[in-house]
Amino acid sequence: MSIRAVSLVLLLAAPNLFAQQAPSSSVAKSTNAGHPEQSVLATEPACPLINSNAITHQSETEPILVAYDSGTMGALRAAKSVTLHAAPVPMNGLGTVADFPMARQADGTWLATVKLAGKSVGSGYVMFDVEDQDHHIDRNGGAYWDTELCFTNRNIPNSAYMLPSGFSAKLSSYNGRIVAPGFQRAPDTARALAIAREDFTKHPQDFGDLFSIWFLETEGGLGRGTDAEWAQVSRELDEQITKNGTTNGFFLQILGFVAPAQARIDPAVIGRLRAAIIASPRTIQPSRWEGTTLKLIPKPAYWDDAVAKEVALFLSELDLPPAEQIKDPEARGDALEAFVKKYGNCVENCNEIAPAFGLGVQAFGEAGDLDGAKRLAEEWMAWDPKNPDPPAVLAQTYLTANKRLPEALELANRAAELYKPFADTVTRPASDHTIRSQMYFEVAPWASHKGRAELLRGKIEAEVGDWAAAAKDLQVAWNALAQNPGMVMQFIEAAIALGGADEHIGDREAALKAYLSAASEPYQTDPKAHNAYLRLFVAEGKGTDQQAEASLLAAVEESRAKEAGNYVPVELHRPIPKLQLTGLDGKALSLENRRRPVVVDLWATWCGACAVELPSLLAFQKAHPEVDVLAVDVADKPEAVRQFLMSKKLTGLHVALTKAFPEGMAQNYPTTLVISSKHEIAFLHASMPNDIGAELAADLSALNPQ
């Protein structure tokens, strides 16, 4: 989705697009009319307000009264004490759970006053369940209970508006992901779609609902979805253009979905959308809220110019994806260069321009046209001279081609120098205003990207043979990237490069340490780190191959323990990947036509993390005969796999072989796929939890809720 700025024009024209007036309800209405058969939970107020704590600056809710009636037939009807679990749901990642004891009332209901705080609260959505003294948990039949959170407009007394992020978090909770420990709804796209449609019916000016509806209708947009589903999206978009094609807020909210997916949408409808955008300066009128009424106001002096700039922004957002999606790299580079010539004269809202520049430079590099890459990068540097991205992207392009390396090193040094004021927390706020666009590529002004500039420069220094400088820069990159769990692949890359540099300067102990840190990461992409560690371990007289493997597995165990705290499985709901499978006996195997869940674990004999994980997979296989388990070795020879299984005492494991990692998937070892009886990937584990067997058992529970 493209990044879009919300201008003053939009806020004046359609200030209600980002908020919905909250409903009213009462806890008493839900619980005091006698005991129901099944359990009931209700909250008051219906949409609790979020405030910012003046001391901690964290988001926190106002007090929320929660009432729970276990019902005459409910699972906790005999409870002597109960605890309320409240989980603010983040948009991504794993949330936390807060526990609140509930007090029993004279009528048999339970009450608790809840106040939640922290980063996840800011998403605007909370889920609840209830647990008794014997650890029986009432999850409302797997649906849980929930409440959305609100903010208030200080200019409108007693106002309460739902956070749009809360609605999005609610929808995302139906994709089967674990949102917090113990909180996981079963995958239910139909339910999420019904919620989105119901909300849009109530709030027809909340065009963000259209994004959600179309995303769900097409199984995530872009390449997914059937022709019939995309035909429906085309019809619905056409209807909305007729109804709302004079509203710039409509364009802002739907282009993030429509622009990247326009190849699947009726071209005539895309043409109508473009025409509506072009005509919008003549049709959009400024307005503002007066109490609860939206009234037109006279045009401010800046109005026409501001609307024209937004039209250019909308058109650039519509025009960028077709250029990005051209397959031929030289033609793609030409199209992206034409794009920046057309739209590069923007003064503000230039967020489409930097990606076009960067992707164009990379496209020319992919085509082998380094002169074209340099030409476009120099235009980019002139357009945004204080942004470190242009020289960094060109340097990486030269490095990938393994050409013009002295020039690449100069560019990397320039990028590192430009990056300095952004890395400093004191100078960064002022520096942010000196660049025309955000940074997207090799470096960025966020803590999560520290070490990237040094990694780039270190790799170039290694290629030109300046090993001392390479070791110094790669050590800095290694240290920085080690602190960021989200940059594992870059950390492994830095560690392998650092090991090579340390070997060249004669520091073999440091090289062993670097190789081991890479080889013991919870998942791998190839055997480079593993092989380098074993080779140097034996060469330095540290021991045999078997002792090197034992040393590596010990490090993997330690790494796994650290990783388990950050582990979150990924929900996909995508078609089964194409895999050419054979058994160890050479006979063909297939994932098709299986009527029960299948677990596919992709592994390799050189992968230390795989060796640690496979015993847990074998235990799961024995405990769950109702599931087909296949440990699929990638690219090893059958005899090597047999020897590995015997040495690890894994001969009972159901094993298959394939020659290559599935296309369209990130090549990480180990990767475990949970395939549902509907023949789609329900869950993907692309990292190693503390116990893969326990995670797989939880996946089965989510697929088959009781």
Secondary structure as the mmCIF struct_conf table of DSSP 4:
data_model
#
loop_
_struct_conf.conf_type_id
_struct_conf.id
_struct_conf.beg_label_comp_id
_struct_conf.beg_label_asym_id
_struct_conf.beg_label_seq_id
_struct_conf.end_label_comp_id
_struct_conf.end_label_asym_id
_struct_conf.end_label_seq_id
HELX_RH_AL_P HELX_RH_AL_P1 LEU A 8 ALA A 13
TURN_TY1_P TURN_TY1_P1 PRO A 15 PHE A 18
STRN STRN1 GLN A 20 GLN A 21
HELX_LH_PP_P HELX_LH_PP_P1 ALA A 22 PRO A 23
HELX_RH_AL_P HELX_RH_AL_P2 VAL A 27 THR A 31
BEND BEND1 ASN A 32 GLY A 34
BEND BEND2 GLU A 37 GLN A 38
STRN STRN2 VAL A 40 GLU A 44
BEND BEND3 PRO A 45 CYS A 47
HELX_LH_PP_P HELX_LH_PP_P2 PRO A 48 PRO A 48
STRN STRN3 LEU A 49 LEU A 49
STRN STRN4 ILE A 50 SER A 52
TURN_TY1_P TURN_TY1_P2 ALA A 54 THR A 56
STRN STRN5 SER A 59 THR A 61
HELX_LH_PP_P HELX_LH_PP_P3 GLU A 62 PRO A 63
STRN STRN6 ILE A 64 ASP A 69
BEND BEND4 THR A 72 GLY A 74
TURN_TY1_P TURN_TY1_P3 ALA A 75 ALA A 78
BEND BEND5 LYS A 80 LYS A 80
STRN STRN7 VAL A 82 PRO A 88
HELX_LH_PP_P HELX_LH_PP_P4 VAL A 89 PRO A 90
BEND BEND6 MET A 91 GLY A 93
STRN STRN8 ALA A 98 PRO A 101
STRN STRN9 ALA A 103 ARG A 104
HELX_LH_PP_P HELX_LH_PP_P5 GLN A 105 GLN A 105
TURN_TY1_P TURN_TY1_P4 ALA A 106 ASP A 107
BEND BEND7 GLY A 108 GLY A 108
STRN STRN10 TRP A 110 VAL A 114
STRN STRN11 ALA A 117 ALA A 117
BEND BEND8 GLY A 118 GLY A 118
HELX_RH_3T_P HELX_RH_3T_P1 LYS A 119 SER A 123
STRN STRN12 TYR A 125 ASP A 132
TURN_TY1_P TURN_TY1_P5 GLN A 133 ASP A 134
STRN STRN13 ILE A 137 ASP A 138
TURN_TY1_P TURN_TY1_P6 ASN A 140 ALA A 143
STRN STRN14 TRP A 145 GLU A 148
STRN STRN15 CYS A 150 PHE A 151
TURN_TY1_P TURN_TY1_P7 ARG A 154 ASN A 155
BEND BEND9 ILE A 156 ILE A 156
TURN_TY1_P TURN_TY1_P8 PRO A 157 ASN A 158
STRN STRN16 TYR A 161 MET A 162
HELX_RH_AL_P HELX_RH_AL_P3 PRO A 164 SER A 172
HELX_RH_3T_P HELX_RH_3T_P2 SER A 173 ASN A 175
BEND BEND10 GLY A 176 GLY A 176
STRN STRN17 ALA A 180 ALA A 180
TURN_TY1_P TURN_TY1_P9 PRO A 181 GLY A 182
STRN STRN18 PHE A 183 PHE A 183
HELX_LH_PP_P HELX_LH_PP_P6 ARG A 185 PRO A 187
HELX_RH_AL_P HELX_RH_AL_P4 THR A 189 LYS A 202
TURN_TY1_P TURN_TY1_P10 PRO A 204 GLN A 205
TURN_TY1_P TURN_TY1_P11 PHE A 207 PHE A 207
HELX_RH_AL_P HELX_RH_AL_P5 GLY A 208 GLU A 217
TURN_TY1_P TURN_TY1_P12 THR A 218 GLU A 219
BEND BEND11 GLY A 220 GLY A 221
TURN_TY1_P TURN_TY1_P13 LEU A 222 GLY A 223
BEND BEND12 GLY A 225 GLY A 225
HELX_RH_AL_P HELX_RH_AL_P6 ASP A 227 ASN A 244
TURN_TY1_P TURN_TY1_P14 GLY A 245 THR A 246
HELX_RH_AL_P HELX_RH_AL_P7 ASN A 248 ALA A 261
HELX_RH_3T_P HELX_RH_3T_P3 GLN A 262 ARG A 264
BEND BEND13 ILE A 265 ILE A 265
HELX_RH_AL_P HELX_RH_AL_P8 PRO A 267 THR A 283
STRN STRN19 SER A 287 GLU A 290
TURN_TY1_P TURN_TY1_P15 GLY A 291 THR A 292
STRN STRN20 THR A 293 LEU A 296
HELX_LH_PP_P HELX_LH_PP_P7 PRO A 298 PRO A 300
TURN_TY1_P TURN_TY1_P16 ALA A 301 TYR A 302
HELX_RH_AL_P HELX_RH_AL_P9 TRP A 303 GLU A 324
TURN_TY1_P TURN_TY1_P17 GLN A 325 GLN A 325
BEND BEND14 LYS A 327 ASP A 328
HELX_RH_AL_P HELX_RH_AL_P10 PRO A 329 TYR A 343
TURN_TY1_P TURN_TY1_P18 GLY A 344 ASN A 345
BEND BEND15 VAL A 347 GLU A 348
TURN_TY1_P TURN_TY1_P19 ASN A 351 GLU A 352
HELX_RH_AL_P HELX_RH_AL_P11 ILE A 353 GLU A 366
TURN_TY1_P TURN_TY1_P20 ALA A 367 GLY A 368
HELX_RH_AL_P HELX_RH_AL_P12 LEU A 370 TRP A 383
BEND BEND16 ASP A 384 ASP A 384
TURN_TY1_P TURN_TY1_P21 PRO A 385 LYS A 386
BEND BEND17 PRO A 388 PRO A 388
HELX_RH_AL_P HELX_RH_AL_P13 ASP A 389 ALA A 401
TURN_TY1_P TURN_TY1_P22 ASN A 402 ASN A 402
BEND BEND18 ARG A 404 ARG A 404
HELX_RH_AL_P HELX_RH_AL_P14 LEU A 405 ALA A 423
BEND BEND19 ASP A 424 ASP A 424
TURN_TY1_P TURN_TY1_P23 THR A 425 THR A 427
HELX_RH_AL_P HELX_RH_AL_P15 ARG A 428 ASP A 432
TURN_TY1_P TURN_TY1_P24 HIS A 433 THR A 434
BEND BEND20 ILE A 435 SER A 437
BEND BEND21 PHE A 441 GLU A 442
BEND BEND22 PRO A 445 TRP A 446
HELX_RH_3T_P HELX_RH_3T_P4 ALA A 447 HIS A 449
TURN_TY1_P TURN_TY1_P25 LYS A 450 GLY A 451
HELX_RH_AL_P HELX_RH_AL_P16 ARG A 452 GLU A 463
TURN_TY1_P TURN_TY1_P26 VAL A 464 GLY A 465
HELX_RH_AL_P HELX_RH_AL_P17 TRP A 467 LEU A 481
TURN_TY1_P TURN_TY1_P27 ALA A 482 GLN A 483
HELX_RH_3T_P HELX_RH_3T_P5 PRO A 485 MET A 487
HELX_RH_AL_P HELX_RH_AL_P18 VAL A 488 HIS A 504
TURN_TY1_P TURN_TY1_P28 ILE A 505 GLY A 506
HELX_RH_AL_P HELX_RH_AL_P19 ARG A 508 ALA A 519
TURN_TY1_P TURN_TY1_P29 SER A 520 SER A 520
BEND BEND23 GLU A 521 TYR A 523
STRN STRN21 GLN A 524 GLN A 524
BEND BEND24 THR A 525 PRO A 527
HELX_RH_AL_P HELX_RH_AL_P20 LYS A 528 ALA A 539
TURN_TY1_P TURN_TY1_P30 GLU A 540 GLY A 541
BEND BEND25 LYS A 542 LYS A 542
HELX_RH_AL_P HELX_RH_AL_P21 ASP A 545 ALA A 564
TURN_TY1_P TURN_TY1_P31 GLY A 565 ASN A 566
STRN STRN22 VAL A 570 PRO A 575
HELX_LH_PP_P HELX_LH_PP_P8 ILE A 576 LYS A 578
STRN STRN23 LEU A 581 THR A 582
TURN_TY1_P TURN_TY1_P32 LEU A 584 ASP A 585
BEND BEND26 GLY A 586 GLY A 586
STRN STRN24 ALA A 588 LEU A 589
BEND BEND27 LEU A 591 LEU A 591
TURN_TY1_P TURN_TY1_P33 GLU A 592 ASN A 593
BEND BEND28 ARG A 596 ARG A 596
STRN STRN25 VAL A 598 TRP A 603
TURN_TY1_P TURN_TY1_P34 THR A 605 TRP A 606
HELX_RH_AL_P HELX_RH_AL_P22 GLY A 608 ALA A 623
TURN_TY1_P TURN_TY1_P35 PRO A 625 GLU A 626
BEND BEND29 VAL A 627 VAL A 627
STRN STRN26 ASP A 628 VAL A 634
BEND BEND30 ALA A 635 ALA A 635
HELX_RH_AL_P HELX_RH_AL_P23 PRO A 638 SER A 647
TURN_TY1_P TURN_TY1_P36 LYS A 648 LYS A 649
TURN_TY1_P TURN_TY1_P37 THR A 651 GLY A 652
BEND BEND31 LEU A 653 LEU A 653
STRN STRN27 VAL A 655 THR A 658
BEND BEND32 LYS A 659 ALA A 660
HELX_LH_PP_P HELX_LH_PP_P9 PHE A 661 PRO A 662
TURN_TY1_P TURN_TY1_P38 GLU A 663 GLY A 664
BEND BEND33 MET A 665 MET A 665
STRN STRN28 TYR A 669 TYR A 669
BEND BEND34 PRO A 670 PRO A 670
STRN STRN29 THR A 671 ILE A 675
TURN_TY1_P TURN_TY1_P39 SER A 677 LYS A 678
BEND BEND35 HIS A 679 HIS A 679
STRN STRN30 GLU A 680 HIS A 685
BEND BEND36 SER A 687 SER A 687
BEND BEND37 ASN A 690 ASN A 690
HELX_RH_AL_P HELX_RH_AL_P24 ILE A 692 LEU A 703
BEND BEND38 ASN A 704 ASN A 704
#
